């Protein structure tokens, strides 16, 4: 019964994390109205990095780690964290740019494609996808068509940017899956977020119309995105992943898309219409089915790094 209790607690923590990440799409949508793409990402990931590092200091103290051991752990996570963080900077840039021209509901469901793409990536590692994965991909693509392609067969530009970011998040997830088990996960996360912020800062001066302008108008979205979505939700996930079954974790994380649509409807008055909601249902079905058909390792990968995806 202890194991069951721990799994239930882990499931609750993951569900809370998924809800936080889902509502982050609304915060990003509001923030995009006042702050440039890369300026917004620089601030929110910098805030997240600082707060995760505070957690690291607390955990190190409880473990009784001396200065030498802390330095070794940090050095081991440095290069992997920087490489992954730079990829995250580009990927999050595409997603945040899309938030100015698409709805938070669309962005939430399309971003969820990374949960389908990660098991699909097994093809490039010599693993044939199972029937459930193929069915899930077909359902997700059909749903994506209903959400993003108009009757005139035109793709919403914002949705196209989100699709690019979903591919980037899938690649980033595979990088995390490769590096994270070998280093301190919290240090890897903090360095990744810091590298993302450092990579986004020069891009803000190059491409944002008003670099770091309007921050005072987006304090709440920035605070929510940095504190809740990056720092709190990721820490919840790291703690929960110790006890949650990998497949269960991935399925719970897929609810992020539902919370994203709920946030858009409740807070921004967005309405996807019958076509959009039908597409969303197909995409959610595809995500769930693909995760059921994934191997335990693949399913765990899908859920193990959903925080950056938001």
Residue pairs with C-beta under 8 A, 6 or more apart in sequence:
3 243
6 243
7 243
7 244
7 245
7 248
9 240
9 243
10 239
10 240
10 241
10 242
10 243
10 244
10 249
11 240
11 244
11 248
11 252
13 236
13 237
13 239
13 240
14 236
14 237
14 240
14 244
14 249
14 252
14 253
14 303
15 252
15 255
16 233
16 236
17 233
17 234
17 236
17 237
17 240
17 253
17 306
17 307
18 252
18 253
18 254
18 255
18 256
18 259
18 306
19 255
19 256
19 259
20 228
20 229
20 232
20 233
20 236
21 229
21 233
21 256
21 259
21 260
21 306
21 307
21 309
21 310
22 108
22 255
22 256
22 257
22 258
22 259
22 260
22 261
22 262
22 263
22 310
23 224
23 259
23 260
23 262
23 263
23 267
24 224
24 225
24 228
24 229
24 260
24 310
25 99
25 104
25 105
25 107
25 108
25 111
25 260
25 263
25 264
25 310
26 104
26 260
26 263
26 264
26 267
26 268
27 220
27 221
27 222
27 224
27 225
27 229
28 40
28 95
28 96
28 99
28 104
28 107
28 221
28 225
29 99
29 103
29 104
29 107
29 264
29 268
30 218
30 220
30 221
30 268
31 40
31 99
31 218
31 221
31 222
31 225
32 40
32 96
32 99
32 100
33 100
33 218
34 214
34 215
34 217
34 218
35 43
35 212
35 213
35 214
35 215
35 217
35 218
35 222
36 204
36 207
36 208
36 209
36 210
36 211
36 212
36 213
36 214
37 93
37 96
37 97
37 100
37 204
37 207
37 208
38 93
38 96
38 200
38 201
38 203
38 204
38 207
38 208
38 211
39 200
39 204
39 208
39 210
39 211
39 212
39 213
39 215
40 96
40 218
40 221
40 222
40 225
41 89
41 92
41 93
41 96
41 196
41 197
41 200
42 197
42 200
42 201
42 204
42 212
43 197
43 212
43 215
43 222
43 226
44 222
44 225
44 226
44 229
44 230
45 88
45 89
45 92
45 193
45 194
45 196
45 197
45 200
45 226
45 230
46 193
46 194
46 197
46 226
47 222
47 223
47 226
47 227
47 230
47 231
48 193
48 226
48 227
48 229
48 230
48 231
48 234
49 190
49 191
49 193
49 194
49 197
49 230
51 226
51 227
51 230
51 231
51 232
52 186
52 189
52 190
52 193
52 230
52 231
52 234
52 235
53 190
55 186
55 231
55 235
56 184
56 186
56 187
56 190
59 186
60 70
65 73
73 183
73 184
73 187
74 184
74 187
74 191
76 182
76 183
76 184
76 187
77 183
77 184
77 187
77 188
77 191
78 191
80 175
80 179
80 180
80 182
80 183
80 188
81 179
81 183
81 187
81 188
81 189
81 190
81 191
81 192
81 194
81 195
82 191
82 192
82 195
83 175
83 195
84 172
84 175
84 176
84 179
84 188
84 192
84 195
85 191
85 192
85 193
85 194
85 195
85 196
85 198
85 199
86 195
86 196
86 199
87 168
87 171
87 172
87 175
88 172
88 192
88 193
88 195
88 196
88 308
89 195
89 196
89 197
89 198
89 199
89 200
89 203
90 168
90 199
91 165
91 168
91 169
91 171
91 172
92 165
92 196
92 200
92 308
93 200
93 203
94 161
94 162
94 164
94 165
94 168
95 107
95 111
95 161
95 162
95 165
97 161
98 107
98 158
98 159
98 160
98 161
98 162
98 165
99 107
99 158
100 158
101 156
101 157
101 158
101 161
102 156
102 158
102 159
102 161
102 162
103 264
103 268
103 270
103 272
104 260
104 261
104 263
104 264
104 268
104 270
105 260
105 261
105 264
105 265
105 270
105 272
105 276
105 280
106 147
106 148
106 156
106 158
106 159
106 162
106 272
106 276
107 158
107 159
107 162
107 260
108 256
108 257
108 258
108 259
108 260
108 261
108 263
108 264
109 143
109 147
109 257
109 260
109 261
109 279
109 280
109 283
109 284
110 144
110 147
110 148
110 159
110 162
110 163
110 166
110 283
111 162
111 165
111 166
111 169
111 257
111 260
111 309
111 310
112 166
112 254
112 256
112 257
112 283
112 284
112 287
113 140
113 144
113 163
113 166
113 170
113 283
113 287
114 166
114 167
114 169
114 170
114 173
114 302
114 309
115 250
115 253
115 254
115 287
115 290
115 291
115 302
116 133
116 136
116 137
116 140
116 286
116 287
116 290
117 166
117 167
117 170
118 170
118 173
118 174
118 294
118 298
118 301
118 302
119 129
119 133
119 136
119 290
119 291
119 293
119 294
119 295
119 298
119 299
119 302
120 129
120 133
120 137
120 290
121 170
121 174
122 128
122 129
122 295
122 298
123 129
127 295
129 137
129 293
130 293
130 294
131 293
132 289
132 290
132 292
132 293
132 294
133 289
133 290
133 293
133 294
135 286
135 289
135 290
135 293
136 285
136 286
136 287
136 288
136 289
136 290
136 291
136 292
136 293
137 286
137 290
138 286
139 282
139 283
139 285
139 286
139 289
140 282
140 283
140 286
140 287
140 290
141 286
142 279
142 282
142 286
143 278
143 279
143 280
143 281
143 282
143 283
143 284
143 285
143 286
144 163
144 279
144 283
145 279
146 275
146 276
146 278
146 279
146 282
147 159
147 272
147 275
147 276
147 279
147 280
147 283
148 155
148 156
148 159
148 160
148 163
148 279
149 155
149 156
150 156
169 308
169 309
172 305
172 308
172 309
173 301
173 302
173 304
173 305
173 309
174 301
176 188
176 192
176 304
176 305
176 308
177 301
177 304
177 305
179 188
180 188
180 304
180 305
185 238
186 235
186 238
189 234
189 238
189 307
192 308
193 230
193 308
196 308
204 211
204 212
205 211
215 222
229 307
229 310
230 307
233 307
233 310
234 307
237 303
237 304
237 306
237 307
240 249
241 249
241 300
241 303
241 304
244 252
244 303
245 296
246 296
246 297
246 299
246 300
246 303
247 291
247 292
247 294
247 296
247 299
247 300
249 299
249 300
249 303
249 304
250 291
250 294
250 299
250 300
250 302
250 303
251 288
251 291
251 292
251 299
251 303
252 303
253 302
253 303
253 306
254 284
254 287
254 288
254 291
256 306
256 309
256 310
257 280
257 283
257 284
257 287
258 284
261 270
261 272
261 280
264 270
265 271
272 279
272 280
291 299
291 302
294 302
